[in-house]
């Protein structure tokens, strides 16, 4: 069986265009930190390094599982989408101007890994991809877990620059339901790429209690 996140985890990736309260379990990720404008080359280079490793992990698992197909129910999986945790530095300055200064952003971009992928598998894939597709950024990638727990989420369609409108809906939902945002960062899950800007689909989430 091939594990496909769109099909098997609809509760986690099936956000709607209206806000909703969700409970996000512990998840495993390969991740890399950065700062600055996401339109810069440095950001796209980090994305490239993450996906190179993600596909190396997938192929390593598939190769091993196929050899033991009788003892492995899942023999392959679809690579998860890119995600990002975003935070603004110098919030006071940006609040005064009313503009987002992208050069002041801090982020962690990441790709989720299935629960059956271990740290040993990640290390093995990393050693192979270093040889096949060298990239200095591999040294900055880590494998770790994140537990967001209770969150408000919404499916944002369109330009990333128009996300404030969706966050306003989330904030209103929180107020109406007696919820309090508890983090100065938020998560974005990029469900689409290589598409027109007005067709982009991004899940937005932030933690609440």
C-alpha positions, 0 to 999 in steps of 0.5 A: 500500500502507498500511504498518501497524506491527501487521502489518509489524513483528510482531518489534518489537510482538509481545512475549509475556507471558514475558521475551525478549531482543530487538535494537531497531534505530535508530528515529525519533520525535517526542518531548517531555520532562516530569516529574511525575505522569502522571495530571496534566493536563500529561501528557495535554496533552503526549500530545494535542500529540504525536498532533495532530502525528503525524496531521498528519505522516500526512496530509501524507505521504498527500496527497503520496504519493497525488499520485504514486501510481505512484512511491510503493509506500507511500501511507499508514501507520497512526500508531504507538502512544504510547511513554514512557521513564521514570526515577525521581528520588530513588531512595533515598527511594523505595527506603526507603519501598517506594512509587513517588512519581509526582511524582518521575518524569521522562519522555520520551513519543514516537510513532515515525515510519516510516523514510520520514518526514523532518525536512522532512516533520515541519517542514512538518506542524508549521507546518500543525498550528500554524495548524489546531490551536494548542497551545503545547506544539508548540514543545517537540516534537523529531524525533530518533532512538533506538537501544536495541539489546539489550533484555529485553522483556515484555508486561504486561497490566493496571494500570500500578501492577502493573508491578513484578511484570513487572519482577521476571520481567525481572530474573530472566530477566536473571540466569538468562541472564547479562545486566546491566541498563545503564540506570536508565530503561525504555521502555513501549509502550502497545498499548491505550487506552480500555479497562478497566484489567485489559485494558491491554497494555503492552510493557516494555523495558530495555537490557542487555549 
